[in-house]
């Protein structure tokens, strides 16, 4: 299906679960919104989902400086309350002829690509600032061949049903058998089994045997 419609599928490995960060952040906002609305009637969540999503789509996002609705349709949404009280914007729209309305919408559609490009530029800029801030706070770790290291357990955050919250977050030791550009490494466990993928240095740490 993806090939038929020209979509490019990119697998997000467990080491880079943060690649889904934007979707997870959006889901969190919607989940919190529903939680606030169903506080007294939890079983009504499906009936209130529409209103939560509508609120999200018509709220300005800090990263893009506009609403998701505006990025899709090229103009701000008219809220139900604006229709009920017949605001100036709604009244002006009702007074327009069909020809004038179509012309106005055509002009807005011409501007939509510029809005999308501006939103994308703002989003990229914000992501760059986040990366720069993160890099300033994180000290890179470098390893050499034959170093013994711990490796993050996969999937990250997974809890063993027996240990629960006491589940170890690291496993090993592993031996560094190859170094790659970008601070990535090839690892091998003590039984000679090699990891199938390169591991970034931020997901391993020096191994110090306990006495």
N, C-alpha and C positions, 0 to 999 in steps of 0.2 A: 504494500500500500504506500509506504513512504517513497519507494523508488518510483512508483507510478505518478505521484504528484510532485516529484522533484525535491523531497525533503532529505536533508542529510542527517543521519542518526549519529549521535556522538555519545558513547557510553561514559557514564560518570562512575568511576571506580570508587570503592568504599573509602579509599584514601582521600578522595576529593569530593566528599559528600557536600561540601560547601558550594559546589558548582550548582546545586539546587537551591542556593540560599534565597534568591529572589522569590521563587515559588513558595518556599517555606515561610518567608516573611509575610507574604500576602495571605497565605492560609492562616497564619497566626492572628493577623488583624481581623480576618473574617470570623475566626473561631472566638476571639475575645468579644467581638461585636454581638455574635449570637448568644454567648454566655450572659451578657448583660441584659439582653432582651428576654431570655427565657428563665430568668432567675426564679420566678414564682411558678412557671409552667414549663418544665423541661421537655415535656412530650410535644410541645408545639414548635419545636425547633425547625421542622421542615416547612411550616407555614410562615415562619419569620425569616427564613433564609433569603427570600427575594428582597426584603427590605434592607437586610444587612449588606447584601451585594450591591444594591442600588446606592446605599450610603457610601460604600467604598468607591464605586465608579464615579460618583459625583463630588468626591472630595479631592482637593488639590494634594498632589504628592510632592514632598520636599525635593525629591531627586529630579523631577521634570518640570516643576513650577506650573503644572496644569493638571486637569483631571483626566483619568483614563477615558471617560466619555468624550471629552473634547478631542483627544488624540484619534478617536475612531470617527467621529462625526464632524469635526471641524468647528464646533461651537459648543457653548455651555448648555447643559441640560436645563429644561424648564421644570422646576420642581412642582409637585402637586399643590403645595401651599400657595405657590405663585398663581396657579390657575384659579384656586378657590377665592383668593382675595383680589384677583385680577390686577396684578401689578402693572406698572407703566410698560414694562417690556412685553407682557402678554397683551395688553390693550393695544399697543402699537402694532403688534403682529396681526391682531384681529382686524385692524383697519386697513391692512395692506391688501392690494389686489393680488390675485393669484400670479399674475405676470411679475409684479414687483417682488413677491415672495420668492419665486423661482430664480429671479435675477440675484437676489440677496444670497440665496443658498449656493448659487453657482460661484459667486465671488468667494464665499467662505470655503468652498471646496478647492478653489485655486490656492488658497492660503494654507490648506491643511498639510501639504508636504513640507512647507517651511516650518510649521509648528512642530511637525514630527522630527525634522532634522535638528531643530533647536532643542527639543526635549532629549533627543539622543545625545547631542553634544553635552548637555547639562549632566546627563546620567553618566557618561564616560568620564567627565571631569570629576564628579563626586566619587566614582569608583577609584580613580587615580589618587585622589586625596586620601581615601581610606587605605589604599595599598601603601602609600608613602608613610602614613601614620603608623601602620602596622609594622613596616620594615624598621622604623626608628626604634620601636619598642622590643623587637625580637632580635636576639643575637644569633647569627647563623652558627651552626655547628658543622665542623668539618672533620671527616674521618679519613684514614688511610688504609691501604690493603692490610689485612690480617687483624685489624682492630676488632675487638669483641663489643657487640652492641645489643641493647634491648630494642625491640620493635613493637610499635603499637598493635594491639590486638584488633582483629577485624571480625565483624564490622564495628566501627568506632561507636562507643556508647552501649554496645550489646551487653546484657547482663545474663550470666549463667543462672539457670533456674535453681541451682543448688546454692550458689554463693550469693545470688542477688546483688545487693549494693556493695558487697565485698569482692565482687568479681575483679580479678587482676586486670589492669589496663595495659600492661606490657607483657611481652613474652620473649623468651630467649634462653641462653644467649645465641646470637648469630655472629658469623664472621663476615667481615667485609671482603669480598673477593674481586670487586671491580668498582671503579669510580667513573662517573659520567659527568658531562657538563650540566650546569644548572643545579649543582649540589645534590645529585642523585647517586644511588649506590645499588650494586648487586649484592645480595646477601645469601649466605648458606648456613643452614643449621648444623648442629654438632653431628648429625647423622649423614651429612653430605648432601642433603636435599636443598636445591637452589630455589629461591623465590622466582616466580614466573614473571614478575614485573619489577621495574626499577622503583626504588623507594626513595622519596625525597628526604633530605637530611632532617627536616623538622619533625619527621615521624619516627626517628630513631634517637637513642641517647647512649652514652658510654656505659658499658657494662662493668660493674664492680662486684666481683664475687663476694658473697657474705661468708664470714668465718664460722 
